[in-house]
């Protein structure tokens, strides 16, 4: 099995709910952490503007992971559990999907916390098309370009 790695994803924003109106059609960047078998372990909780900002966010996260504050929560809309990691009160990472049980969300968080410090960053940027809520219900902008 391969090494966990961060993927940098970039693409045009469509239907930018939770984002400024001017974000529509612009290239937003986000990261995903995947395991050696390409299973998603977590994703950025915010859109970033530019691959340099995304690489900086990955570096900041991995250096400060020891002081990240985890939070498990149950969505009243879907009835699914998820997790969010915050640094200095700001969300920086989140689960890539919802889980039927709290213990599954906790296990997912634990897997993320183990893999992130050891993960490489894959070279290059992968193109995507972001839809509404592509990085989750916590989507917001970070920085500007």
Backbone as a chain_set.jsonl record, in Angstrom:
{"seq": "XXXXXXXXXXXXXXXXXXXXXXXXXXXXXXXXXXXXXXXXXXXXXXXXXXXXXXXXXXXXXXXXXXXXXXXXXXXXXXXXXXXXXXXXXXXXXXXXXXXXXXXXXXXXXXXXXXXXXXXXXXXXXXXXXXXXXXXXXXXXXXXXX", "coords": {"N": [[0.845, -1.185, 0.0], [0.438, 2.28, -0.673], [1.792, 5.512, 0.249], [0.177, 7.955, 2.381], [-1.212, 10.997, 1.039], [-1.422, 14.495, 0.25], [-3.651, 16.025, -1.939], [-3.825, 18.614, -4.28], [-6.4, 20.538, -5.403], [-7.984, 22.292, -8.017], [-10.311, 24.539, -9.419], [-13.058, 26.009, -11.296], [-15.513, 27.885, -9.595], [-18.87, 27.087, -9.138], [-22.236, 28.036, -8.66], [-21.918, 29.509, -6.067], [-22.708, 29.122, -3.132], [-22.5, 30.483, 0.06], [-20.162, 31.694, -0.523], [-18.504, 34.696, -1.666], [-20.326, 36.599, -4.097], [-18.771, 37.367, -6.287], [-17.037, 35.263, -6.563], [-18.005, 33.381, -8.311], [-17.238, 31.468, -11.102], [-14.515, 31.846, -10.824], [-11.22, 30.536, -10.131], [-10.936, 28.376, -7.543], [-9.132, 26.855, -4.871], [-8.498, 23.848, -3.122], [-7.629, 21.324, -0.692], [-7.246, 17.762, -0.431], [-6.849, 14.994, 1.694], [-5.633, 11.851, 1.097], [-5.564, 8.288, 1.546], [-3.11, 5.629, 1.164], [-4.45, 3.887, -0.523], [-6.075, 5.512, -1.951], [-8.384, 6.352, -0.611], [-10.447, 8.861, 0.684], [-9.409, 10.771, 3.422], [-9.818, 13.171, 4.67], [-10.554, 16.706, 4.247], [-9.911, 20.093, 3.143], [-11.419, 22.712, 5.004], [-12.095, 25.061, 3.945], [-12.235, 27.135, 0.984], [-9.446, 28.153, -0.938], [-7.439, 30.723, -2.448], [-5.502, 30.239, -4.962], [-2.707, 28.121, -5.64], [-0.369, 28.364, -4.131], [-1.265, 29.432, -1.71], [-2.754, 27.276, -0.865], [-0.818, 25.256, -0.521], [0.598, 26.454, 1.541], [-1.385, 26.401, 3.526], [-1.628, 23.626, 3.948], [0.936, 23.076, 4.953], [0.9, 24.674, 7.286], [-1.172, 23.433, 8.692], [-0.146, 20.789, 9.121], [2.106, 21.37, 10.674], [0.948, 22.47, 12.961], [-0.784, 20.605, 13.928], [-0.801, 19.268, 16.369], [-1.985, 21.045, 18.138], [-4.521, 21.363, 17.257], [-8.05, 21.607, 17.503], [-10.426, 19.178, 17.816], [-13.786, 18.477, 16.737], [-16.67, 16.636, 16.972], [-19.755, 16.211, 15.314], [-23.307, 16.001, 14.927], [-25.316, 16.12, 12.159], [-28.293, 17.857, 11.926], [-29.891, 17.898, 9.679], [-29.168, 15.751, 7.917], [-28.743, 13.63, 9.634], [-26.317, 12.454, 9.939], [-22.995, 11.829, 11.184], [-20.048, 13.847, 11.533], [-16.753, 15.349, 11.423], [-14.721, 18.128, 12.478], [-11.722, 19.955, 12.367], [-10.203, 22.545, 14.133], [-8.103, 25.425, 14.196], [-6.947, 27.865, 16.292], [-9.583, 28.692, 16.614], [-10.608, 28.724, 14.027], [-12.012, 26.809, 11.393], [-10.152, 24.268, 9.776], [-9.855, 21.753, 8.671], [-11.867, 18.952, 7.658], [-14.186, 16.16, 7.815], [-14.592, 14.093, 4.948], [-17.008, 13.037, 4.298], [-20.248, 12.04, 5.579], [-21.094, 10.053, 8.491], [-22.815, 7.179, 9.734], [-22.639, 6.476, 12.377], [-21.399, 7.72, 15.499], [-19.003, 6.635, 16.439], [-17.791, 5.804, 14.061], [-17.231, 8.243, 12.813], [-15.424, 9.243, 14.683], [-13.365, 7.348, 14.414], [-12.628, 7.891, 11.769], [-11.625, 10.506, 12.082], [-9.429, 9.924, 13.766], [-7.875, 8.409, 11.96], [-7.235, 10.382, 10.093], [-5.675, 12.101, 11.712], [-3.459, 10.502, 12.215], [-2.438, 10.013, 9.64], [-1.967, 12.548, 8.41], [0.464, 13.946, 9.393], [2.461, 12.337, 8.255], [2.055, 12.447, 5.587], [2.775, 13.033, 2.136], [2.932, 15.717, -0.285], [1.245, 15.617, -3.221], [2.67, 16.209, -6.415], [1.814, 18.902, -8.619], [-1.39, 20.191, -9.767], [-4.705, 19.229, -9.593], [-7.409, 19.381, -11.85], [-10.778, 20.411, -11.192], [-14.386, 20.787, -10.961], [-16.015, 22.884, -8.925], [-18.929, 22.497, -7.109], [-21.905, 23.654, -5.412], [-21.303, 23.666, -1.959], [-18.953, 22.1, -2.126], [-16.645, 21.857, -0.552], [-17.887, 21.458, 1.741], [-20.341, 22.202, 4.315], [-19.162, 24.138, 5.783], [-17.911, 25.85, 4.119], [-16.086, 28.672, 3.161], [-14.437, 31.712, 2.233], [-10.895, 32.196, 2.078], [-8.346, 34.38, 2.453], [-7.274, 36.36, -0.413], [-7.185, 36.884, -3.951]], "CA": [[0.0, 0.0, 0.0], [1.223, 3.497, -0.812], [1.895, 6.559, 1.263], [-0.884, 8.969, 2.325], [-0.745, 12.211, 0.371], [-2.328, 15.611, 0.037], [-3.904, 16.395, -3.328], [-4.255, 20.002, -4.455], [-7.461, 20.558, -6.412], [-8.309, 23.658, -8.429], [-11.323, 24.615, -10.458], [-13.997, 27.126, -11.293], [-16.606, 27.789, -8.625], [-20.229, 27.164, -9.694], [-23.251, 28.186, -7.614], [-21.095, 29.707, -4.869], [-23.41, 29.337, -1.876], [-21.565, 30.682, 1.156], [-18.983, 32.396, -1.023], [-18.885, 35.979, -2.246], [-20.896, 36.513, -5.448], [-17.702, 37.514, -7.284], [-16.279, 34.013, -6.68], [-18.552, 32.567, -9.393], [-16.412, 31.385, -12.301], [-13.086, 31.986, -10.526], [-10.563, 29.312, -9.704], [-10.728, 28.171, -6.111], [-8.238, 25.735, -4.601], [-8.705, 23.157, -1.857], [-6.829, 20.104, -0.619], [-7.822, 16.53, 0.103], [-5.874, 14.018, 2.16], [-6.058, 10.504, 0.731], [-4.711, 7.202, 2.028], [-2.347, 4.951, 0.123], [-5.356, 3.236, -1.476], [-6.878, 6.607, -2.521], [-9.594, 6.639, 0.159], [-10.347, 10.195, 1.27], [-9.323, 10.794, 4.885], [-10.27, 14.484, 5.111], [-10.426, 17.76, 3.236], [-9.861, 21.451, 3.682], [-12.732, 23.227, 5.394], [-12.269, 26.353, 3.272], [-11.616, 27.357, -0.321], [-8.295, 29.051, -0.923], [-7.272, 31.356, -3.755], [-4.155, 30.029, -5.463], [-2.057, 26.904, -5.149], [0.601, 28.711, -3.088], [-2.028, 29.551, -0.459], [-3.152, 25.924, -0.486], [0.377, 24.592, 0.0], [0.837, 27.091, 2.84], [-2.396, 25.893, 4.458], [-1.242, 22.248, 4.272], [2.109, 23.163, 5.814], [0.462, 25.199, 8.584], [-1.95, 22.389, 9.365], [0.69, 19.684, 9.6], [2.981, 21.855, 11.749], [0.169, 22.827, 14.149], [-1.783, 19.564, 14.164], [-0.807, 18.917, 17.795], [-2.845, 21.947, 18.91], [-5.83, 21.457, 16.607], [-9.193, 21.252, 18.337], [-11.403, 18.394, 17.068], [-15.188, 18.533, 17.162], [-17.588, 15.729, 16.299], [-21.1, 16.774, 15.363], [-24.379, 15.3, 14.244], [-26.075, 17.037, 11.321], [-29.734, 17.689, 12.105], [-30.516, 17.72, 8.363], [-28.928, 14.425, 7.335], [-28.64, 12.605, 10.664], [-24.994, 11.844, 9.832], [-21.912, 12.38, 11.998], [-18.845, 14.316, 10.864], [-15.781, 15.986, 12.314], [-14.043, 19.346, 12.035], [-10.545, 20.377, 13.133], [-10.022, 23.998, 14.125], [-6.884, 26.019, 14.751], [-7.227, 29.234, 16.727], [-11.001, 28.972, 16.423], [-10.98, 28.7, 12.608], [-11.996, 25.459, 10.823], [-9.101, 24.063, 8.773], [-10.01, 20.429, 8.053], [-13.149, 18.328, 7.984], [-14.414, 14.846, 7.219], [-15.002, 14.169, 3.555], [-18.368, 12.532, 4.156], [-20.936, 11.81, 6.837], [-21.062, 8.686, 9.008], [-24.044, 6.811, 10.426], [-22.384, 6.32, 13.813], [-20.383, 8.603, 16.075], [-17.71, 5.933, 16.52], [-17.202, 5.808, 12.718], [-16.666, 9.582, 12.614], [-14.237, 9.325, 15.548], [-12.331, 6.532, 13.772], [-12.191, 8.665, 10.61], [-10.779, 11.585, 12.612], [-8.167, 9.316, 14.211], [-7.109, 8.052, 10.768], [-6.721, 11.637, 9.554], [-4.621, 12.601, 12.596], [-2.286, 9.644, 12.042], [-1.91, 10.106, 8.276], [-1.577, 13.902, 7.979], [1.878, 14.308, 9.586], [3.336, 11.5, 7.433], [1.641, 12.543, 4.183], [3.476, 13.855, 1.15], [2.058, 16.527, -1.126], [1.384, 15.192, -4.619], [3.019, 17.325, -7.295], [0.815, 19.336, -9.585], [-2.729, 20.588, -9.347], [-5.724, 18.476, -10.331], [-8.573, 20.216, -12.187], [-12.109, 19.98, -10.756], [-15.421, 21.809, -11.014], [-16.623, 22.958, -7.603], [-20.351, 22.799, -7.022], [-22.302, 24.175, -4.106], [-20.879, 22.854, -0.819], [-17.912, 21.144, -2.501], [-15.775, 21.61, 0.596], [-18.747, 21.212, 2.886], [-21.207, 23.269, 4.804], [-18.346, 25.166, 6.43], [-17.192, 26.557, 3.069], [-15.969, 30.123, 3.21], [-13.207, 32.084, 1.546], [-9.704, 32.424, 2.893], [-7.413, 35.199, 1.683], [-7.821, 36.881, -1.666], [-6.263, 36.918, -5.091]], "C": [[0.887, 1.242, 0.0], [1.131, 4.422, 0.386], [0.68, 7.488, 1.219], [-0.339, 10.251, 1.692], [-1.861, 13.25, 0.293], [-2.435, 15.859, -1.452], [-4.352, 17.853, -3.339], [-5.195, 20.031, -5.642], [-7.82, 21.993, -6.735], [-9.359, 23.628, -9.522], [-12.243, 25.792, -10.286], [-15.125, 26.863, -10.314], [-17.931, 27.97, -9.361], [-21.199, 27.27, -8.516], [-22.599, 28.405, -6.248], [-21.874, 30.04, -3.593], [-22.387, 29.441, -0.744], [-20.283, 31.386, 0.743], [-19.425, 33.742, -1.575], [-19.364, 35.796, -3.687], [-19.801, 36.567, -6.52], [-16.859, 36.252, -7.44], [-16.763, 33.16, -7.853], [-17.632, 32.639, -10.621], [-14.922, 31.527, -12.046], [-12.516, 30.666, -10.018], [-10.311, 29.318, -8.212], [-9.884, 26.915, -5.946], [-8.6, 25.151, -3.247], [-7.816, 21.924, -1.85], [-7.68, 18.957, -0.102], [-6.669, 15.666, 0.573], [-6.419, 12.638, 1.838], [-5.055, 9.49, 1.278], [-3.943, 6.597, 0.861], [-3.221, 4.245, -0.899], [-6.385, 4.216, -2.038], [-8.207, 6.862, -1.816], [-9.424, 8.006, 0.805], [-10.389, 10.12, 2.789], [-9.824, 12.112, 5.46], [-10.027, 15.492, 4.02], [-10.343, 19.113, 3.915], [-11.282, 21.92, 3.967], [-13.038, 24.548, 4.712], [-11.719, 26.278, 1.852], [-10.458, 28.319, -0.116], [-8.149, 29.613, -2.331], [-5.814, 31.261, -4.168], [-3.494, 28.813, -4.833], [-1.017, 27.196, -4.079], [-0.092, 28.821, -1.729], [-2.445, 28.174, 0.048], [-1.969, 25.159, 0.11], [0.757, 25.154, 1.371], [-0.123, 26.557, 3.898], [-2.077, 24.455, 4.881], [-0.067, 22.257, 5.24], [1.727, 23.647, 7.215], [-0.301, 24.144, 9.375], [-1.047, 21.308, 9.936], [1.641, 20.116, 10.709], [2.22, 22.092, 13.047], [-0.867, 21.768, 14.519], [-1.901, 19.202, 15.645], [-1.688, 19.836, 18.634], [-4.214, 22.162, 18.269], [-6.915, 20.956, 17.553], [-10.207, 20.468, 17.504], [-12.817, 18.587, 17.623], [-15.981, 17.549, 16.31], [-18.974, 16.345, 16.384], [-22.052, 15.925, 14.534], [-25.187, 16.321, 13.465], [-27.573, 16.81, 11.547], [-30.455, 17.447, 10.78], [-30.388, 16.289, 7.851], [-28.948, 13.303, 8.362], [-27.302, 11.883, 10.641], [-23.988, 12.578, 10.712], [-20.758, 12.828, 11.116], [-17.901, 14.912, 11.884], [-15.192, 17.214, 11.647], [-12.848, 19.562, 12.943], [-10.414, 21.88, 13.006], [-8.675, 24.354, 14.714], [-7.206, 27.468, 15.07], [-8.67, 29.636, 16.431], [-11.491, 28.951, 14.988], [-10.951, 27.265, 12.078], [-10.941, 25.35, 9.719], [-9.23, 22.734, 8.045], [-11.345, 19.843, 8.494], [-13.247, 16.957, 7.335], [-14.925, 15.025, 5.793], [-16.407, 13.673, 3.305], [-18.975, 12.375, 5.539], [-20.929, 10.335, 7.201], [-22.33, 8.406, 9.798], [-23.865, 6.729, 11.943], [-21.269, 7.256, 14.271], [-19.023, 7.92, 16.095], [-17.019, 5.861, 15.161], [-16.562, 7.157, 12.415], [-15.403, 9.749, 13.446], [-13.074, 8.536, 14.948], [-11.753, 7.269, 12.56], [-11.256, 9.801, 11.036], [-9.425, 11.04, 13.047], [-7.278, 8.942, 13.031], [-6.483, 9.292, 10.126], [-5.53, 12.118, 10.385], [-3.337, 11.778, 12.504], [-1.631, 9.884, 10.683], [-1.347, 11.478, 7.928], [-0.102, 14.228, 8.21], [2.837, 13.538, 8.677], [3.084, 11.678, 5.939], [2.569, 13.437, 3.365], [2.45, 14.744, 0.466], [2.3, 16.09, -2.561], [1.74, 16.391, -5.481], [1.872, 17.659, -8.238], [-0.517, 19.656, -8.937], [-3.72, 19.835, -10.214], [-6.927, 19.365, -10.608], [-9.876, 19.58, -11.709], [-13.096, 21.092, -11.068], [-16.107, 21.777, -9.66], [-18.099, 23.283, -7.744], [-20.647, 23.411, -5.673], [-21.874, 23.173, -3.04], [-19.798, 21.831, -1.155], [-16.937, 20.877, -1.365], [-16.594, 21.501, 1.867], [-19.521, 22.423, 3.337], [-20.429, 24.372, 5.505], [-17.619, 26.032, 5.416], [-17.238, 28.067, 3.274], [-14.664, 30.461, 2.509], [-12.096, 32.325, 2.547], [-8.735, 33.207, 2.022], [-8.069, 35.759, 0.441], [-6.745, 36.884, -2.723], [-6.805, 37.832, -6.123]], "O": [[1.959, 1.248, 0.605], [0.476, 4.131, 1.386], [0.188, 7.788, 0.131], [0.851, 10.548, 1.8], [-3.05, 12.933, 0.274], [-1.424, 15.899, -2.153], [-5.158, 18.272, -2.508], [-4.843, 19.608, -6.743], [-7.947, 22.823, -5.834], [-9.307, 22.801, -10.433], [-12.217, 26.485, -9.269], [-15.629, 25.744, -10.219], [-18.086, 28.92, -10.129], [-20.981, 26.641, -7.481], [-22.724, 27.557, -5.364], [-21.712, 31.126, -3.037], [-21.513, 28.585, -0.609], [-19.416, 31.642, 1.578], [-20.595, 33.916, -1.918], [-18.86, 34.934, -4.408], [-19.898, 35.888, -7.543], [-16.044, 36.174, -8.359], [-16.022, 32.308, -8.343], [-17.299, 33.719, -11.107], [-14.129, 31.345, -12.97], [-13.247, 29.799, -9.538], [-9.572, 30.152, -7.688], [-9.921, 26.019, -6.789], [-8.967, 25.883, -2.328], [-7.303, 21.524, -2.895], [-8.692, 19.157, 0.569], [-5.625, 15.611, -0.077], [-7.525, 12.288, 2.249], [-3.872, 9.785, 1.448], [-4.111, 7.008, -0.287], [-2.786, 4.022, -2.029], [-7.433, 3.809, -2.539], [-9.076, 7.528, -2.378], [-8.386, 8.288, 1.405], [-11.276, 9.497, 3.372], [-10.216, 12.163, 6.626], [-9.391, 15.201, 3.007], [-10.659, 19.26, 5.096], [-12.223, 21.565, 3.256], [-14.126, 25.098, 4.882], [-10.847, 25.462, 1.555], [-10.489, 29.181, 0.761], [-8.672, 29.047, -3.291], [-4.991, 32.091, -3.78], [-3.694, 28.516, -3.655], [-0.796, 26.364, -3.199], [0.437, 28.358, -0.718], [-2.483, 27.938, 1.256], [-2.113, 24.49, 1.133], [1.187, 24.412, 2.254], [0.278, 26.293, 5.031], [-2.24, 24.107, 6.051], [-0.071, 21.53, 6.233], [2.182, 23.089, 8.213], [-0.098, 23.987, 10.579], [-1.17, 20.95, 11.107], [1.954, 19.32, 11.595], [2.786, 21.932, 14.128], [-1.74, 22.024, 15.348], [-2.987, 18.866, 16.117], [-2.101, 19.457, 19.73], [-4.973, 23.036, 18.687], [-6.714, 20.001, 18.303], [-10.795, 21.026, 16.577], [-13.009, 18.827, 18.815], [-15.965, 17.622, 15.081], [-19.333, 16.935, 17.404], [-21.662, 15.239, 13.59], [-25.691, 17.284, 14.042], [-28.063, 15.694, 11.377], [-31.529, 16.845, 10.768], [-31.366, 15.687, 7.407], [-29.15, 12.143, 8.003], [-27.157, 10.822, 11.249], [-24.107, 13.779, 10.954], [-20.521, 12.242, 10.059], [-18.215, 14.973, 13.073], [-15.167, 17.328, 10.421], [-12.946, 19.375, 14.156], [-10.502, 22.429, 11.908], [-8.17, 23.678, 15.611], [-7.684, 28.209, 14.211], [-8.944, 30.773, 16.047], [-12.683, 29.142, 14.749], [-9.962, 26.563, 12.289], [-10.844, 26.213, 8.846], [-8.761, 22.603, 6.915], [-11.878, 20.185, 9.549], [-12.488, 16.633, 6.421], [-15.611, 16.0, 5.485], [-16.948, 13.865, 2.216], [-18.295, 12.557, 6.55], [-20.777, 9.472, 6.336], [-22.861, 9.298, 10.459], [-24.823, 6.894, 12.698], [-20.328, 7.542, 13.531], [-18.006, 8.548, 15.803], [-15.79, 5.856, 15.1], [-15.481, 7.217, 11.83], [-14.421, 10.326, 12.979], [-11.932, 8.996, 14.969], [-10.54, 7.272, 12.348], [-10.218, 10.022, 10.413], [-8.389, 11.626, 12.733], [-6.063, 9.134, 13.086], [-5.339, 9.254, 9.673], [-4.498, 12.498, 9.832], [-2.245, 12.313, 12.696], [-0.406, 9.952, 10.588], [-0.345, 11.565, 7.219], [0.542, 14.746, 7.298], [3.917, 14.037, 8.361], [3.814, 11.125, 5.116], [3.071, 14.453, 3.845], [1.244, 14.548, 0.618], [3.421, 16.178, -3.063], [1.179, 17.472, -5.303], [1.07, 16.798, -8.599], [-0.738, 19.429, -7.747], [-3.585, 19.808, -11.438], [-7.42, 20.036, -9.701], [-10.058, 18.367, -11.807], [-12.697, 22.209, -11.399], [-16.709, 20.771, -9.284], [-18.47, 24.24, -8.424], [-19.738, 23.657, -4.881], [-22.062, 21.968, -3.205], [-19.738, 20.782, -0.514], [-16.447, 19.755, -1.236], [-16.034, 21.457, 2.962], [-19.369, 23.522, 2.804], [-20.984, 25.434, 5.79], [-16.795, 26.864, 5.797], [-18.293, 28.648, 3.527], [-13.869, 29.566, 2.222], [-12.343, 32.621, 3.716], [-8.346, 32.734, 0.954], [-9.282, 35.646, 0.265], [-5.551, 36.887, -2.424], [-6.188, 38.012, -7.173]]}, "num_chains": 1, "name": "protein.A"}
